[in-house]
Amino acid sequence: MLLDGWKDLYLPILQLLKPSLHRGSVVVADNIKTFPKALAPYVAWVRDPLNEVYSVTLPLGQGMEYSVRL
């Protein structure tokens, strides 16, 4: 799944669709470094191990958060 739209909706969209994502599903969120304040809740959520997601910021363009559903 690619998230590249209204930054405030990244987290609600992922939380809504997470039950439909299979193990190994990939979510890429664009512009992580361009909008660090707006995307801070999203990054914090995908990096919390309790949410069953592994995530890292890739140094591509303005930063892409690459997350995998565990």
mmJSON file of the N, C-alpha and C atoms, coordinates in Angstrom:
{"data_MODEL":{"atom_site":{
"group_PDB":["ATOM","ATOM","ATOM","ATOM","ATOM","ATOM","ATOM","ATOM","ATOM","ATOM","ATOM","ATOM","ATOM","ATOM","ATOM","ATOM","ATOM","ATOM","ATOM","ATOM","ATOM","ATOM","ATOM","ATOM","ATOM","ATOM","ATOM","ATOM","ATOM","ATOM","ATOM","ATOM","ATOM","ATOM","ATOM","ATOM","ATOM","ATOM","ATOM","ATOM","ATOM","ATOM","ATOM","ATOM","ATOM","ATOM","ATOM","ATOM","ATOM","ATOM","ATOM","ATOM","ATOM","ATOM","ATOM","ATOM","ATOM","ATOM","ATOM","ATOM","ATOM","ATOM","ATOM","ATOM","ATOM","ATOM","ATOM","ATOM","ATOM","ATOM","ATOM","ATOM","ATOM","ATOM","ATOM","ATOM","ATOM","ATOM","ATOM","ATOM","ATOM","ATOM","ATOM","ATOM","ATOM","ATOM","ATOM","ATOM","ATOM","ATOM","ATOM","ATOM","ATOM","ATOM","ATOM","ATOM","ATOM","ATOM","ATOM","ATOM","ATOM","ATOM","ATOM","ATOM","ATOM","ATOM","ATOM","ATOM","ATOM","ATOM","ATOM","ATOM","ATOM","ATOM","ATOM","ATOM","ATOM","ATOM","ATOM","ATOM","ATOM","ATOM","ATOM","ATOM","ATOM","ATOM","ATOM","ATOM","ATOM","ATOM","ATOM","ATOM","ATOM","ATOM","ATOM","ATOM","ATOM","ATOM","ATOM","ATOM","ATOM","ATOM","ATOM","ATOM","ATOM","ATOM","ATOM","ATOM","ATOM","ATOM","ATOM","ATOM","ATOM","ATOM","ATOM","ATOM","ATOM","ATOM","ATOM","ATOM","ATOM","ATOM","ATOM","ATOM","ATOM","ATOM","ATOM","ATOM","ATOM","ATOM","ATOM","ATOM","ATOM","ATOM","ATOM","ATOM","ATOM","ATOM","ATOM","ATOM","ATOM","ATOM","ATOM","ATOM","ATOM","ATOM","ATOM","ATOM","ATOM","ATOM","ATOM","ATOM","ATOM","ATOM","ATOM","ATOM","ATOM","ATOM","ATOM","ATOM","ATOM","ATOM","ATOM","ATOM","ATOM","ATOM","ATOM","ATOM","ATOM","ATOM"],
"id":[1,2,3,4,5,6,7,8,9,10,11,12,13,14,15,16,17,18,19,20,21,22,23,24,25,26,27,28,29,30,31,32,33,34,35,36,37,38,39,40,41,42,43,44,45,46,47,48,49,50,51,52,53,54,55,56,57,58,59,60,61,62,63,64,65,66,67,68,69,70,71,72,73,74,75,76,77,78,79,80,81,82,83,84,85,86,87,88,89,90,91,92,93,94,95,96,97,98,99,100,101,102,103,104,105,106,107,108,109,110,111,112,113,114,115,116,117,118,119,120,121,122,123,124,125,126,127,128,129,130,131,132,133,134,135,136,137,138,139,140,141,142,143,144,145,146,147,148,149,150,151,152,153,154,155,156,157,158,159,160,161,162,163,164,165,166,167,168,169,170,171,172,173,174,175,176,177,178,179,180,181,182,183,184,185,186,187,188,189,190,191,192,193,194,195,196,197,198,199,200,201,202,203,204,205,206,207,208,209,210],
"type_symbol":["N","C","C","N","C","C","N","C","C","N","C","C","N","C","C","N","C","C","N","C","C","N","C","C","N","C","C","N","C","C","N","C","C","N","C","C","N","C","C","N","C","C","N","C","C","N","C","C","N","C","C","N","C","C","N","C","C","N","C","C","N","C","C","N","C","C","N","C","C","N","C","C","N","C","C","N","C","C","N","C","C","N","C","C","N","C","C","N","C","C","N","C","C","N","C","C","N","C","C","N","C","C","N","C","C","N","C","C","N","C","C","N","C","C","N","C","C","N","C","C","N","C","C","N","C","C","N","C","C","N","C","C","N","C","C","N","C","C","N","C","C","N","C","C","N","C","C","N","C","C","N","C","C","N","C","C","N","C","C","N","C","C","N","C","C","N","C","C","N","C","C","N","C","C","N","C","C","N","C","C","N","C","C","N","C","C","N","C","C","N","C","C","N","C","C","N","C","C","N","C","C","N","C","C","N","C","C","N","C","C"],
"label_atom_id":["N","CA","C","N","CA","C","N","CA","C","N","CA","C","N","CA","C","N","CA","C","N","CA","C","N","CA","C","N","CA","C","N","CA","C","N","CA","C","N","CA","C","N","CA","C","N","CA","C","N","CA","C","N","CA","C","N","CA","C","N","CA","C","N","CA","C","N","CA","C","N","CA","C","N","CA","C","N","CA","C","N","CA","C","N","CA","C","N","CA","C","N","CA","C","N","CA","C","N","CA","C","N","CA","C","N","CA","C","N","CA","C","N","CA","C","N","CA","C","N","CA","C","N","CA","C","N","CA","C","N","CA","C","N","CA","C","N","CA","C","N","CA","C","N","CA","C","N","CA","C","N","CA","C","N","CA","C","N","CA","C","N","CA","C","N","CA","C","N","CA","C","N","CA","C","N","CA","C","N","CA","C","N","CA","C","N","CA","C","N","CA","C","N","CA","C","N","CA","C","N","CA","C","N","CA","C","N","CA","C","N","CA","C","N","CA","C","N","CA","C","N","CA","C","N","CA","C","N","CA","C","N","CA","C","N","CA","C","N","CA","C","N","CA","C"],
"label_alt_id":[null,null,null,null,null,null,null,null,null,null,null,null,null,null,null,null,null,null,null,null,null,null,null,null,null,null,null,null,null,null,null,null,null,null,null,null,null,null,null,null,null,null,null,null,null,null,null,null,null,null,null,null,null,null,null,null,null,null,null,null,null,null,null,null,null,null,null,null,null,null,null,null,null,null,null,null,null,null,null,null,null,null,null,null,null,null,null,null,null,null,null,null,null,null,null,null,null,null,null,null,null,null,null,null,null,null,null,null,null,null,null,null,null,null,null,null,null,null,null,null,null,null,null,null,null,null,null,null,null,null,null,null,null,null,null,null,null,null,null,null,null,null,null,null,null,null,null,null,null,null,null,null,null,null,null,null,null,null,null,null,null,null,null,null,null,null,null,null,null,null,null,null,null,null,null,null,null,null,null,null,null,null,null,null,null,null,null,null,null,null,null,null,null,null,null,null,null,null,null,null,null,null,null,null,null,null,null,null,null,null],
"label_comp_id":["MET","MET","MET","LEU","LEU","LEU","LEU","LEU","LEU","ASP","ASP","ASP","GLY","GLY","GLY","TRP","TRP","TRP","LYS","LYS","LYS","ASP","ASP","ASP","LEU","LEU","LEU","TYR","TYR","TYR","LEU","LEU","LEU","PRO","PRO","PRO","ILE","ILE","ILE","LEU","LEU","LEU","GLN","GLN","GLN","LEU","LEU","LEU","LEU","LEU","LEU","LYS","LYS","LYS","PRO","PRO","PRO","SER","SER","SER","LEU","LEU","LEU","HIS","HIS","HIS","ARG","ARG","ARG","GLY","GLY","GLY","SER","SER","SER","VAL","VAL","VAL","VAL","VAL","VAL","VAL","VAL","VAL","ALA","ALA","ALA","ASP","ASP","ASP","ASN","ASN","ASN","ILE","ILE","ILE","LYS","LYS","LYS","THR","THR","THR","PHE","PHE","PHE","PRO","PRO","PRO","LYS","LYS","LYS","ALA","ALA","ALA","LEU","LEU","LEU","ALA","ALA","ALA","PRO","PRO","PRO","TYR","TYR","TYR","VAL","VAL","VAL","ALA","ALA","ALA","TRP","TRP","TRP","VAL","VAL","VAL","ARG","ARG","ARG","ASP","ASP","ASP","PRO","PRO","PRO","LEU","LEU","LEU","ASN","ASN","ASN","GLU","GLU","GLU","VAL","VAL","VAL","TYR","TYR","TYR","SER","SER","SER","VAL","VAL","VAL","THR","THR","THR","LEU","LEU","LEU","PRO","PRO","PRO","LEU","LEU","LEU","GLY","GLY","GLY","GLN","GLN","GLN","GLY","GLY","GLY","MET","MET","MET","GLU","GLU","GLU","TYR","TYR","TYR","SER","SER","SER","VAL","VAL","VAL","ARG","ARG","ARG","LEU","LEU","LEU"],
"label_asym_id":["A","A","A","A","A","A","A","A","A","A","A","A","A","A","A","A","A","A","A","A","A","A","A","A","A","A","A","A","A","A","A","A","A","A","A","A","A","A","A","A","A","A","A","A","A","A","A","A","A","A","A","A","A","A","A","A","A","A","A","A","A","A","A","A","A","A","A","A","A","A","A","A","A","A","A","A","A","A","A","A","A","A","A","A","A","A","A","A","A","A","A","A","A","A","A","A","A","A","A","A","A","A","A","A","A","A","A","A","A","A","A","A","A","A","A","A","A","A","A","A","A","A","A","A","A","A","A","A","A","A","A","A","A","A","A","A","A","A","A","A","A","A","A","A","A","A","A","A","A","A","A","A","A","A","A","A","A","A","A","A","A","A","A","A","A","A","A","A","A","A","A","A","A","A","A","A","A","A","A","A","A","A","A","A","A","A","A","A","A","A","A","A","A","A","A","A","A","A","A","A","A","A","A","A","A","A","A","A","A","A"],
"label_entity_id":["1","1","1","1","1","1","1","1","1","1","1","1","1","1","1","1","1","1","1","1","1","1","1","1","1","1","1","1","1","1","1","1","1","1","1","1","1","1","1","1","1","1","1","1","1","1","1","1","1","1","1","1","1","1","1","1","1","1","1","1","1","1","1","1","1","1","1","1","1","1","1","1","1","1","1","1","1","1","1","1","1","1","1","1","1","1","1","1","1","1","1","1","1","1","1","1","1","1","1","1","1","1","1","1","1","1","1","1","1","1","1","1","1","1","1","1","1","1","1","1","1","1","1","1","1","1","1","1","1","1","1","1","1","1","1","1","1","1","1","1","1","1","1","1","1","1","1","1","1","1","1","1","1","1","1","1","1","1","1","1","1","1","1","1","1","1","1","1","1","1","1","1","1","1","1","1","1","1","1","1","1","1","1","1","1","1","1","1","1","1","1","1","1","1","1","1","1","1","1","1","1","1","1","1","1","1","1","1","1","1"],
"label_seq_id":[1,1,1,2,2,2,3,3,3,4,4,4,5,5,5,6,6,6,7,7,7,8,8,8,9,9,9,10,10,10,11,11,11,12,12,12,13,13,13,14,14,14,15,15,15,16,16,16,17,17,17,18,18,18,19,19,19,20,20,20,21,21,21,22,22,22,23,23,23,24,24,24,25,25,25,26,26,26,27,27,27,28,28,28,29,29,29,30,30,30,31,31,31,32,32,32,33,33,33,34,34,34,35,35,35,36,36,36,37,37,37,38,38,38,39,39,39,40,40,40,41,41,41,42,42,42,43,43,43,44,44,44,45,45,45,46,46,46,47,47,47,48,48,48,49,49,49,50,50,50,51,51,51,52,52,52,53,53,53,54,54,54,55,55,55,56,56,56,57,57,57,58,58,58,59,59,59,60,60,60,61,61,61,62,62,62,63,63,63,64,64,64,65,65,65,66,66,66,67,67,67,68,68,68,69,69,69,70,70,70],
"pdbx_PDB_ins_code":[null,null,null,null,null,null,null,null,null,null,null,null,null,null,null,null,null,null,null,null,null,null,null,null,null,null,null,null,null,null,null,null,null,null,null,null,null,null,null,null,null,null,null,null,null,null,null,null,null,null,null,null,null,null,null,null,null,null,null,null,null,null,null,null,null,null,null,null,null,null,null,null,null,null,null,null,null,null,null,null,null,null,null,null,null,null,null,null,null,null,null,null,null,null,null,null,null,null,null,null,null,null,null,null,null,null,null,null,null,null,null,null,null,null,null,null,null,null,null,null,null,null,null,null,null,null,null,null,null,null,null,null,null,null,null,null,null,null,null,null,null,null,null,null,null,null,null,null,null,null,null,null,null,null,null,null,null,null,null,null,null,null,null,null,null,null,null,null,null,null,null,null,null,null,null,null,null,null,null,null,null,null,null,null,null,null,null,null,null,null,null,null,null,null,null,null,null,null,null,null,null,null,null,null,null,null,null,null,null,null],
"Cartn_x":[0.848,0.0,0.905,0.558,1.296,0.442,1.009,0.345,1.059,0.382,0.962,-0.171,-0.744,-1.872,-1.928,-3.117,-3.323,-2.614,-1.615,-0.74,-1.484,-2.497,-3.273,-4.046,-4.191,-4.962,-4.111,-2.786,-1.935,-2.258,-2.25,-2.467,-3.884,-4.925,-6.276,-6.499,-5.913,-6.068,-5.386,-4.161,-3.452,-4.185,-4.658,-5.382,-6.668,-7.331,-8.556,-8.277,-7.19,-6.902,-6.024,-5.393,-4.476,-5.097,-6.35,-6.919,-6.979,-6.97,-7.022,-5.64,-4.603,-3.246,-2.734,-2.184,-1.619,-0.204,0.317,1.714,2.59,3.54,4.436,3.961,2.739,2.254,3.134,3.364,4.232,3.405,3.733,3.121,4.259,4.155,5.155,4.466,5.016,4.471,5.49,5.07,5.966,6.033,7.106,7.308,7.489,8.121,8.317,9.184,10.216,11.108,10.562,9.676,9.105,8.082,7.333,6.281,6.492,7.639,7.933,6.935,6.455,5.519,4.161,3.651,2.346,2.385,3.529,3.628,4.233,4.562,5.133,4.23,2.905,2.046,2.06,2.109,2.163,3.451,4.579,5.875,5.945,5.467,5.475,4.642,3.505,2.617,3.247,3.816,4.391,5.673,6.294,7.519,7.25,6.011,5.647,5.457,6.281,6.182,4.836,4.093,2.776,1.785,2.092,1.184,1.483,2.428,2.746,3.185,4.001,4.546,6.031,6.876,8.283,8.473,9.154,9.234,10.592,11.002,12.261,12.096,12.762,12.732,13.836,13.467,14.433,14.859,16.145,16.623,16.405,15.172,14.807,13.972,14.35,13.587,13.499,12.283,12.045,11.744,12.233,12.044,10.805,10.992,9.862,9.897,8.79,8.691,8.248,9.111,8.873,8.463,7.243,6.703,6.217,6.441,6.02,5.128,3.984,3.039,3.611,3.789,4.342,3.27],
"Cartn_y":[-1.148,0.0,1.226,2.234,3.492,4.583,5.259,6.405,7.661,8.466,9.695,10.668,11.161,12.084,12.98,13.191,14.041,13.414,14.101,13.529,13.141,13.898,13.597,12.284,11.773,10.551,9.284,9.42,8.229,7.222,7.685,6.766,6.212,7.033,6.456,5.456,5.721,4.789,3.463,3.531,2.299,1.514,2.198,1.511,0.879,1.53,0.988,-0.257,-0.229,-1.32,-2.42,-2.182,-3.165,-4.552,-4.688,-6.038,-6.787,-6.074,-6.704,-7.026,-6.518,-6.759,-8.097,-8.886,-10.182,-9.987,-10.997,-10.957,-10.76,-9.87,-9.579,-8.467,-7.985,-6.862,-5.64,-4.867,-3.693,-2.419,-1.455,-0.129,0.872,1.739,2.779,4.122,4.945,6.284,7.31,8.203,9.18,10.465,11.216,12.556,12.589,11.561,11.493,12.643,13.009,14.094,15.475,15.554,16.845,17.332,16.397,16.744,16.001,16.209,15.422,15.635,16.836,17.102,16.445,16.6,16.021,14.497,13.916,12.461,11.791,12.565,11.999,10.934,11.153,10.098,8.824,8.968,7.801,7.021,7.722,7.068,6.39,7.068,6.474,5.195,5.2,4.031,2.853,3.087,1.969,1.444,2.22,1.766,1.143,1.17,0.537,-0.955,-1.822,-3.26,-3.867,-3.213,-3.726,-3.699,-2.915,-2.806,-3.816,-4.73,-5.814,-5.322,-4.279,-3.71,-3.44,-3.725,-3.357,-2.25,-1.164,-0.009,0.674,1.24,1.976,3.077,4.204,5.292,5.065,5.037,4.896,6.281,6.469,7.779,7.979,7.89,8.086,9.353,10.245,11.486,12.235,12.531,13.245,12.295,11.077,10.085,9.251,7.945,7.016,6.051,5.943,5.0,3.658,2.664,1.325,0.431,-0.048,-0.832,-2.181,-3.191,-4.555,-5.077,-5.626,-6.223,-7.542,-7.689,-8.919,-9.918],
"Cartn_z":[0.0,0.0,0.0,-0.75,-0.795,-0.17,0.818,1.426,0.947,0.169,-0.368,-0.638,0.403,0.265,1.472,1.967,3.131,4.335,4.855,5.884,7.16,7.531,8.744,8.627,7.413,7.21,7.126,7.085,6.991,8.09,9.335,10.454,10.479,10.363,10.354,9.218,8.054,6.927,7.248,7.762,8.089,9.172,10.191,11.267,10.751,9.821,9.243,8.394,7.633,6.712,7.305,8.434,9.015,9.17,9.619,9.731,8.397,7.286,5.967,5.408,6.04,5.56,6.072,5.183,5.555,6.089,6.795,7.217,6.0,6.117,5.003,4.093,4.297,3.495,3.761,2.712,2.806,2.677,3.53,3.473,3.316,2.328,2.104,2.266,3.151,3.392,2.906,2.037,1.43,2.26,2.044,2.603,4.115,4.673,6.115,6.61,5.869,6.296,5.961,4.977,4.589,5.619,6.211,7.166,8.487,9.15,10.356,11.49,11.661,12.759,12.498,11.289,10.943,10.938,10.58,10.468,11.704,12.725,13.953,14.582,14.68,15.244,14.392,13.089,12.197,12.435,12.435,12.615,13.983,15.011,16.35,16.381,15.71,15.718,14.974,13.782,13.029,13.661,14.516,15.192,16.556,16.991,18.262,18.022,18.629,18.372,18.758,19.609,19.991,18.832,17.803,16.648,15.549,15.804,14.875,13.5,13.529,12.302,12.55,11.554,11.617,10.601,11.011,10.136,10.217,9.093,9.005,7.958,8.185,7.208,6.187,4.919,3.833,3.347,3.074,2.613,1.112,0.7,-0.704,-0.808,-1.703,-1.859,-0.549,-0.129,1.121,2.271,2.161,3.212,2.961,2.951,2.795,3.962,4.647,5.757,5.171,5.305,4.763,5.933,5.91,7.024,6.525,7.342,7.008,8.124,7.752,8.72,9.201,10.497,11.071,11.358],
"occupancy":[1.0,1.0,1.0,1.0,1.0,1.0,1.0,1.0,1.0,1.0,1.0,1.0,1.0,1.0,1.0,1.0,1.0,1.0,1.0,1.0,1.0,1.0,1.0,1.0,1.0,1.0,1.0,1.0,1.0,1.0,1.0,1.0,1.0,1.0,1.0,1.0,1.0,1.0,1.0,1.0,1.0,1.0,1.0,1.0,1.0,1.0,1.0,1.0,1.0,1.0,1.0,1.0,1.0,1.0,1.0,1.0,1.0,1.0,1.0,1.0,1.0,1.0,1.0,1.0,1.0,1.0,1.0,1.0,1.0,1.0,1.0,1.0,1.0,1.0,1.0,1.0,1.0,1.0,1.0,1.0,1.0,1.0,1.0,1.0,1.0,1.0,1.0,1.0,1.0,1.0,1.0,1.0,1.0,1.0,1.0,1.0,1.0,1.0,1.0,1.0,1.0,1.0,1.0,1.0,1.0,1.0,1.0,1.0,1.0,1.0,1.0,1.0,1.0,1.0,1.0,1.0,1.0,1.0,1.0,1.0,1.0,1.0,1.0,1.0,1.0,1.0,1.0,1.0,1.0,1.0,1.0,1.0,1.0,1.0,1.0,1.0,1.0,1.0,1.0,1.0,1.0,1.0,1.0,1.0,1.0,1.0,1.0,1.0,1.0,1.0,1.0,1.0,1.0,1.0,1.0,1.0,1.0,1.0,1.0,1.0,1.0,1.0,1.0,1.0,1.0,1.0,1.0,1.0,1.0,1.0,1.0,1.0,1.0,1.0,1.0,1.0,1.0,1.0,1.0,1.0,1.0,1.0,1.0,1.0,1.0,1.0,1.0,1.0,1.0,1.0,1.0,1.0,1.0,1.0,1.0,1.0,1.0,1.0,1.0,1.0,1.0,1.0,1.0,1.0,1.0,1.0,1.0,1.0,1.0,1.0],
"B_iso_or_equiv":[0.0,0.0,0.0,0.0,0.0,0.0,0.0,0.0,0.0,0.0,0.0,0.0,0.0,0.0,0.0,0.0,0.0,0.0,0.0,0.0,0.0,0.0,0.0,0.0,0.0,0.0,0.0,0.0,0.0,0.0,0.0,0.0,0.0,0.0,0.0,0.0,0.0,0.0,0.0,0.0,0.0,0.0,0.0,0.0,0.0,0.0,0.0,0.0,0.0,0.0,0.0,0.0,0.0,0.0,0.0,0.0,0.0,0.0,0.0,0.0,0.0,0.0,0.0,0.0,0.0,0.0,0.0,0.0,0.0,0.0,0.0,0.0,0.0,0.0,0.0,0.0,0.0,0.0,0.0,0.0,0.0,0.0,0.0,0.0,0.0,0.0,0.0,0.0,0.0,0.0,0.0,0.0,0.0,0.0,0.0,0.0,0.0,0.0,0.0,0.0,0.0,0.0,0.0,0.0,0.0,0.0,0.0,0.0,0.0,0.0,0.0,0.0,0.0,0.0,0.0,0.0,0.0,0.0,0.0,0.0,0.0,0.0,0.0,0.0,0.0,0.0,0.0,0.0,0.0,0.0,0.0,0.0,0.0,0.0,0.0,0.0,0.0,0.0,0.0,0.0,0.0,0.0,0.0,0.0,0.0,0.0,0.0,0.0,0.0,0.0,0.0,0.0,0.0,0.0,0.0,0.0,0.0,0.0,0.0,0.0,0.0,0.0,0.0,0.0,0.0,0.0,0.0,0.0,0.0,0.0,0.0,0.0,0.0,0.0,0.0,0.0,0.0,0.0,0.0,0.0,0.0,0.0,0.0,0.0,0.0,0.0,0.0,0.0,0.0,0.0,0.0,0.0,0.0,0.0,0.0,0.0,0.0,0.0,0.0,0.0,0.0,0.0,0.0,0.0,0.0,0.0,0.0,0.0,0.0,0.0],
"pdbx_formal_charge":[null,null,null,null,null,null,null,null,null,null,null,null,null,null,null,null,null,null,null,null,null,null,null,null,null,null,null,null,null,null,null,null,null,null,null,null,null,null,null,null,null,null,null,null,null,null,null,null,null,null,null,null,null,null,null,null,null,null,null,null,null,null,null,null,null,null,null,null,null,null,null,null,null,null,null,null,null,null,null,null,null,null,null,null,null,null,null,null,null,null,null,null,null,null,null,null,null,null,null,null,null,null,null,null,null,null,null,null,null,null,null,null,null,null,null,null,null,null,null,null,null,null,null,null,null,null,null,null,null,null,null,null,null,null,null,null,null,null,null,null,null,null,null,null,null,null,null,null,null,null,null,null,null,null,null,null,null,null,null,null,null,null,null,null,null,null,null,null,null,null,null,null,null,null,null,null,null,null,null,null,null,null,null,null,null,null,null,null,null,null,null,null,null,null,null,null,null,null,null,null,null,null,null,null,null,null,null,null,null,null],
"auth_seq_id":[1,1,1,2,2,2,3,3,3,4,4,4,5,5,5,6,6,6,7,7,7,8,8,8,9,9,9,10,10,10,11,11,11,12,12,12,13,13,13,14,14,14,15,15,15,16,16,16,17,17,17,18,18,18,19,19,19,20,20,20,21,21,21,22,22,22,23,23,23,24,24,24,25,25,25,26,26,26,27,27,27,28,28,28,29,29,29,30,30,30,31,31,31,32,32,32,33,33,33,34,34,34,35,35,35,36,36,36,37,37,37,38,38,38,39,39,39,40,40,40,41,41,41,42,42,42,43,43,43,44,44,44,45,45,45,46,46,46,47,47,47,48,48,48,49,49,49,50,50,50,51,51,51,52,52,52,53,53,53,54,54,54,55,55,55,56,56,56,57,57,57,58,58,58,59,59,59,60,60,60,61,61,61,62,62,62,63,63,63,64,64,64,65,65,65,66,66,66,67,67,67,68,68,68,69,69,69,70,70,70],
"auth_comp_id":["MET","MET","MET","LEU","LEU","LEU","LEU","LEU","LEU","ASP","ASP","ASP","GLY","GLY","GLY","TRP","TRP","TRP","LYS","LYS","LYS","ASP","ASP","ASP","LEU","LEU","LEU","TYR","TYR","TYR","LEU","LEU","LEU","PRO","PRO","PRO","ILE","ILE","ILE","LEU","LEU","LEU","GLN","GLN","GLN","LEU","LEU","LEU","LEU","LEU","LEU","LYS","LYS","LYS","PRO","PRO","PRO","SER","SER","SER","LEU","LEU","LEU","HIS","HIS","HIS","ARG","ARG","ARG","GLY","GLY","GLY","SER","SER","SER","VAL","VAL","VAL","VAL","VAL","VAL","VAL","VAL","VAL","ALA","ALA","ALA","ASP","ASP","ASP","ASN","ASN","ASN","ILE","ILE","ILE","LYS","LYS","LYS","THR","THR","THR","PHE","PHE","PHE","PRO","PRO","PRO","LYS","LYS","LYS","ALA","ALA","ALA","LEU","LEU","LEU","ALA","ALA","ALA","PRO","PRO","PRO","TYR","TYR","TYR","VAL","VAL","VAL","ALA","ALA","ALA","TRP","TRP","TRP","VAL","VAL","VAL","ARG","ARG","ARG","ASP","ASP","ASP","PRO","PRO","PRO","LEU","LEU","LEU","ASN","ASN","ASN","GLU","GLU","GLU","VAL","VAL","VAL","TYR","TYR","TYR","SER","SER","SER","VAL","VAL","VAL","THR","THR","THR","LEU","LEU","LEU","PRO","PRO","PRO","LEU","LEU","LEU","GLY","GLY","GLY","GLN","GLN","GLN","GLY","GLY","GLY","MET","MET","MET","GLU","GLU","GLU","TYR","TYR","TYR","SER","SER","SER","VAL","VAL","VAL","ARG","ARG","ARG","LEU","LEU","LEU"],
"auth_asym_id":["A","A","A","A","A","A","A","A","A","A","A","A","A","A","A","A","A","A","A","A","A","A","A","A","A","A","A","A","A","A","A","A","A","A","A","A","A","A","A","A","A","A","A","A","A","A","A","A","A","A","A","A","A","A","A","A","A","A","A","A","A","A","A","A","A","A","A","A","A","A","A","A","A","A","A","A","A","A","A","A","A","A","A","A","A","A","A","A","A","A","A","A","A","A","A","A","A","A","A","A","A","A","A","A","A","A","A","A","A","A","A","A","A","A","A","A","A","A","A","A","A","A","A","A","A","A","A","A","A","A","A","A","A","A","A","A","A","A","A","A","A","A","A","A","A","A","A","A","A","A","A","A","A","A","A","A","A","A","A","A","A","A","A","A","A","A","A","A","A","A","A","A","A","A","A","A","A","A","A","A","A","A","A","A","A","A","A","A","A","A","A","A","A","A","A","A","A","A","A","A","A","A","A","A","A","A","A","A","A","A"],
"auth_atom_id":["N","CA","C","N","CA","C","N","CA","C","N","CA","C","N","CA","C","N","CA","C","N","CA","C","N","CA","C","N","CA","C","N","CA","C","N","CA","C","N","CA","C","N","CA","C","N","CA","C","N","CA","C","N","CA","C","N","CA","C","N","CA","C","N","CA","C","N","CA","C","N","CA","C","N","CA","C","N","CA","C","N","CA","C","N","CA","C","N","CA","C","N","CA","C","N","CA","C","N","CA","C","N","CA","C","N","CA","C","N","CA","C","N","CA","C","N","CA","C","N","CA","C","N","CA","C","N","CA","C","N","CA","C","N","CA","C","N","CA","C","N","CA","C","N","CA","C","N","CA","C","N","CA","C","N","CA","C","N","CA","C","N","CA","C","N","CA","C","N","CA","C","N","CA","C","N","CA","C","N","CA","C","N","CA","C","N","CA","C","N","CA","C","N","CA","C","N","CA","C","N","CA","C","N","CA","C","N","CA","C","N","CA","C","N","CA","C","N","CA","C","N","CA","C","N","CA","C","N","CA","C","N","CA","C","N","CA","C","N","CA","C","N","CA","C"],
"pdbx_PDB_model_num":[1,1,1,1,1,1,1,1,1,1,1,1,1,1,1,1,1,1,1,1,1,1,1,1,1,1,1,1,1,1,1,1,1,1,1,1,1,1,1,1,1,1,1,1,1,1,1,1,1,1,1,1,1,1,1,1,1,1,1,1,1,1,1,1,1,1,1,1,1,1,1,1,1,1,1,1,1,1,1,1,1,1,1,1,1,1,1,1,1,1,1,1,1,1,1,1,1,1,1,1,1,1,1,1,1,1,1,1,1,1,1,1,1,1,1,1,1,1,1,1,1,1,1,1,1,1,1,1,1,1,1,1,1,1,1,1,1,1,1,1,1,1,1,1,1,1,1,1,1,1,1,1,1,1,1,1,1,1,1,1,1,1,1,1,1,1,1,1,1,1,1,1,1,1,1,1,1,1,1,1,1,1,1,1,1,1,1,1,1,1,1,1,1,1,1,1,1,1,1,1,1,1,1,1,1,1,1,1,1,1]
}}}
